Every structure is written in structure tokens, then in C-alpha cells.
């Protein structure tokens, strides 16, 4: 019995000690309360009593204004309000939120104070949720949401900008975002041409030419400048096709692939990148030396890095060239105006140039540098001919070289200078293995065709077609927005379509002026949202954009005026394919009123033939056609059986002048002809009344000869001979 007795204090000792410890912690946490539950109950009671007390306060309006007139009530409200604001400010400061509630010099509006309270509540509740999740065993490592504008500055660290040093801590440097990069367009010697005019080739020296460039300007220095300009303009008009033609069209059409490129050869293994020399070229002397080195080779690989987000036409930022022994990285932003030097090696038909997916590369080379390629082999076209699983360069590197390329930098901002080492390595990877891949693919093309060169020749022909591609500038026309609206697959009414057209024109104009892409000025999905919603206030335009583009925020008032202009258009429920016709009709309404009656009739007849659906809408409406006053001397033709109705009501026109027109006196005419009478007329009446014949026929028995005399009527209207005179068989007007 002693043993259990002695064990009881031993077991109860730690429990009692832990209980005392918890009580001490609760006492320190909630002084004056037994535990946390007691504090929570007291707090809920205090909140409930405060809510009841606030409900008994005078309501806003006349009652509150009446009590406010007493100085005692006014002083009490101000003192209690200051206490509440002070308490709220301390709570907000404790949680690291903005607490300028009492600083009336900074924030004076009630709405702004309310926003501060809402933001602080979000932060506090977020932290409370994190703590509750941690108490339940759920680990949430993310930081609480802070109010906008009070986020601490962060250093963006990625895998490429983390420099591991020999010490314990790794050295990092800050990533330069696009907004912090100096615009390279400002350093270009030749200003970027964003005008709405066709692209003219930049080439003025044509190396390796079989057919020289057309000389459009006289080279004789003795010719006066004025006469030389006149001759130049005349030659431009005569050779306008030569101006926009491909400069190497003739050379590419007569290009023959050398026999050595069509024969099977053993693939030449590439050197490891660590053992291959890489040269960064950013000066004219190095570029000239590179061109001389390339002219002495038989093949080399080329690739480009492009940037299009902060430029209207786009910028070629980097060029990579790899030979069998060396890699070159060319800073095309620095040498933009001197890159034409490479035409000597790029257009040499004896030198093979290997690209991968060169469709866009050909256009970029022509647009920025005036470079052209002769004797091109595109590994993308070879991959399609071999029916590989995928045709990307990433797949070819893995398939032939067992190299995993890192495509995280494919969409990086290549305007950054100096380039990080990781981005340079990525650029080298695109061309370092490309010549070996070409050797392997050429061998497989010959093996698949059993030694025949037909499949390989097909790849050469497709590559030559890519070399013949010409760069075309984006040209803005009045109907350019229709193609984009069709791709969006959205059905707009007249107001929405007008807003879409105006916003499209505004975006194109501003993008050309600021040399920014249309996606940077106003993305297409935001433009469609604004056109669909048609906001009445500028704040509504801002609400349609998330995030708000900088240029939209700057020129939101101009956008608001465009939306207002679209809202003033008549709202018509039209079919999708009739939207444009309705807008054109409304825009030319004033022009139609000034036309003559004959012109208006001709236009309505043409419109009825061009758009027969408008006739259906006119019939469905049930509106009668209005008569149009005829001009003097105009004869009205007899209505035919197949008479077309106009699509719309004709516009009211002014009647002819009374001086040249005398109205007909209907008082002298016999209107009983149109009264539908069933009495017989005298034989002297020459007018035909089909109702009279119908009445006589009803009284005549079958087989009995009618006493009704035809008179002056045609024999075709005799009873029993024809029914064409019956009123139900009249031709419909």
C-alpha cells in the first residue's frame, strides 16, 4: 500500500508544476483574468455592450444635428472620438499598418480613413488566420498581406543572378526590370521608322551579286541636284516594283546546292562548351575581323535574340554565331548600324548558314540590319521531313546531343547590359551544337531515302523559300480592326463596335508615337472589355484594366472621350455580319439627303441586290413603303410581277418647286373607278373595271350566254376565257 502512496505525489508533481506554469503564462498574457477563456468572454461582453450603446446614439440626420447644437454633447463626442482614434492608431501601429487617422493634415476624407481601417483589418485577420493554422498543425510560410505602398523593397533573386562565392554567404545582385533599362532606341544612329508606310529594304551595297541593285539616282556629279532629284523620282515611279522586291531574288532563284552538301558525310563531333572559346563582339574592329574569319569558312550556325514588348516593330538585341571551333556573341544594339558588313559572308552561296526556325529571323535581319541569307539550311524543316516527335530546338538538343537546355531565359529581357553569365551561356547553347545536329539530320535524311537526295533536296527548297521571305511593316487601315474583332469571336452592337474601332486606332497611333508595342499600350483583352462594358466614367475604364497600363492611366480622359463618342451612336440590334453595313449607312446618311431622287432610287435598288437580307427585315417590320415625289418629266413604269422592294425606307426629299409643277385636279376625275362598285357602266366608258365583270359573271347561269358586252375591253378579259382580269390575280405591287 505504501508503494502506491509514494507514487501518487511523484506522478502529480509534474502535473501540478505544469499547471502552475500554464497559470503563470495565462496570468502574464491576460492580467486580471483566470485564463484566456475568461478574457474572451469578457471581451465579447464588452463588444456586445458597446454595440448596444452605439445603437442608442442619435441617428445621422436631423436628430443628430439637433443634439450636436448643444456644446456639452459636441465636446463629449469630440473627446470620445479622439480616444477611439488613439486606440485604433495604437493597434494599427502594433501590427505595422498605416496609422494616420488622427493626422488631419495628411488624410482629411472619411473614405480614406475607412480604407485605412479596412486594410488594417485585412492584415490583422490574415495574421490571426496564420496563427490559427499553425496552432492546428498547418504550416503556412507565406507572409501576411501588407497594405499597398508599404511593402518592403525586395531583391529579386533567380537562379541566373545568384553568384555563389567561396564564403559562407552567396553574393546576389538585383535584377534590372524592363522599366529600369535604358531604352536602346535612344542610342541608335538611325531613327526607328514607325510610320504607316511600306518597308523599303535598307541594303545599299549588294555583295556577291549576280544581278546588281537598280540604280535609281544618277551618279554623275556634274548633274545638278534639282535635276538629279527629278530623275530619281521618275525612276522610282518606273521601278516601284524593284524598290520593294527582294534584293537577292535573282540569286536565290538561280541557286544550285553544291554536290558536297548533298553527299553523305560523317558527323563531326562538337567540342565541349567549357573547352570552346567564346568572344563577345561590341566594336567595329572586332566585327570586321569576324566577317573576314567567316568568309574563310564553309559553314557556320546563326541565331538571334529578340525583344518586342517595349518596341512597336521589335528590336534584335543579340546575335550568336558558332563555328566548329569558336563561338561569337554580337551586341547588335551597339553595332546596329554596322551589321550590314556581315552581308559579305551571309550572302556567299559557297558558305552554308544553319538556322533553326528561321522564319522570323529572316524578317528581323532585313528590318534591323539589312542582312540577307543565301544558302540556308533550316533544321526545323529537316525535323518535319524526318517526322520527329517534336520540332523544337530543345528536343533536337536532347535527341542528338543529350543536352538539357534551360528555356527559362527564352522570354527574358535581352536589352539588359551587361548580360549575366547565365544568359550568355544560354545564348551559346542555341548555336554551339547546331552544326553537329545538321550533320546528323543530313545523314538521316539520306538514310531514310536510301541514298537518294530527293528528301534532302526538298528541305533545301523549303529553306530557300524561307530565305525569300520579305519583311512587311504593319500597315494601319480603316478596316484593320475587323480582323482582330473576328479573332476575338465577340458579337458587338453598333456602339460596342464603334468603341472597338476607335480604341484600336488610338492604340495604333500612340504605339507608333511612343515606340511601344500595342500589347504594352493596351492589351487586346482589355480593349475588348472596355468596348463591351462602355464605361460612363473614367474610373470605369481603369476598372476594366488589371493591371492598369501606364499609358492608359496617363490618357484615361482621352479614352473616356472616345467611349462617349461611341455611346452617342444609335443602338441597333443587328446581325454580326451587318454591323459594318449599319455603321456605313449611318455615316453616309447626310450624303444621301443631298442626292437626287433618281440617284436615291438607283442606290436602293443596288443595295437590295447586294444585301437581300435587308428586304426580309423590311417585310418583318410591316412598314409600308413611302411614296417618293417624282421629278418633273419622270415617267413611272408599270409595276412588274417581280418587283423588288428597297431595304429601307427612303429618306424624305424636298418636293420640286411649285413654279415648274402644277398639281393634278382630282375634282374633275371620276373616282368611282376605285370605289369597288358592282354596277354596270355605260358602253362609252373606256376604263376597265374587273369587279364589274365579276359581278356580271355571278348573275349569269352556267352554260347561258351572257348579255354583258365587252365594249372597248380586250378579248382576253371575256368571261369564261381567262381569269387574268380577276382582282385576286392582279400583279402584286
Secondary structure, DSSP 8 states (H G I E B T S, - for coil): -HHHHHHHHHHHHHHHHHHHHHHHHHHHHSTTSSSHHHHHHHHHHHHHHHHHHHHTS--TTHHHHHHHTSHHHHHHHHHHHHHHHHHHHHHHHHTT----SS-TTT---HHHHHHHHHHHHHHHHHHHHHHHHHHTT----S-----TT---------SSSEE--SSSS-EE-----GGGS--GGGG-SS----SSS---------TT-SS-----S---TTS-HHHHHHHHHHHHHHTHHHHHS-TTHHHHHT----HHHHS---------GGGSEEEEE-SHHHHHHHHHHHHT-SEEEEEEEEE-TTSSS-EEEEEEEE-SSEEEEEETTTSGGGGGGGHHHHT-TTSEEEESS-HHHHHHHHHHH----SSEEEHHHHHHHTT-S--SHHHHIIIII-----GGGTTS-TT-SS--HHHHHHHHHHHHTHHHHHHHHHHHHHHHTTT-SHHHHHHHHHHHHHHT---------TTHHHHHHHHHT----HHHHHHHHHHHHHHHHHHHHHT--HHHHS-HHHHHHHHHH--SSHHHHHHT-SS--HHHHHTHHHHHHHHHHHHTS------GGGHHHHHHHHHTHHHHHTS-HHHHHHHHHHHHHH-THHHHHHHHHT---------TT-------SS----SS---------GGG-----GGGS-GGGGTT--S---TT--S--HHHHHHHHHHS-TTS------TTS-GGGSTTT-STTSGGGS---
